[in-house]
């Protein structure tokens, strides 16, 4: 099952299941209704549900407007070792930053290179979707609350990111958060068992890692966050990227208009993004 958002032009976003050849979406529920009880909706019998032709609607992330998107900045030791923080000890707690939901988009999206940037950088990773309210949760409770996972590309404007110690502005460019369909957690399994994360630029492999290498686990990180703020159904956790990012290469390798990026993750599929010039922001 692959869960997507659907905008049919009526002003209401629906959540549906995209079929295997991307031609049809079976409607499950309205967006807020879905996130009120996501686990229940994922087990519904959809045989009598409304079907929409995918080409006749606009696919959107099935994300609530008020959802929080929390991201782990440094979660693979080989990625830490290749970058700016290579000479520092690993912190006890994960480095977290935020994305706004407005930065999220879907498979096939066009991502503009902002003015003033030499290019964009790729970061292929897995996103976990929270499916239940979490307050002071244990790691086990938090992991059990994850309702699904998606492929994600945390596309970064490195100049903006590195101007200050706060990363948010460089992580929230227009369309800079392509997000694949959500696959139910039961179909994915435990990330600690290892899903292969591979990123390709114009067909060349630039990242190849395993989620088994993550420093901070999904359950542990969500539990830590839940000590400070209440996590709600529909919130997201981006789990970090393995080594191979562009800025850390010699010479640096950044994305330019015309480049195509693919993030392929076991059981989650392939997420494709097209890099375009800044004029597309005005389109």
Secondary structure, DSSP 8 states (H G I E B T S, - for coil): --EEEEE-SSS-EEEEEE-TTSSEEEEEEEHHHHHHSHHHHHTS--TTS-EEEGGGSEEE----TT--EEEES--BHHHHHHSTTTTS---SS--EEEE-GGGEEETT-EEE--TT-S-BB--EEEEEEE-S-BSS--HHHHHHTEEEEEEEEE-B-HHHHHTSS--GGGG--TT-EEE--BEEHHHH--GGG--EEEEEETTEEEEEEEGGGBSS-HHHHHHHHHTTS-B-TT-EEEEEE-S--STTSSS---B-TT-EEEEEETTTEEEEEEEE-GGGGG-
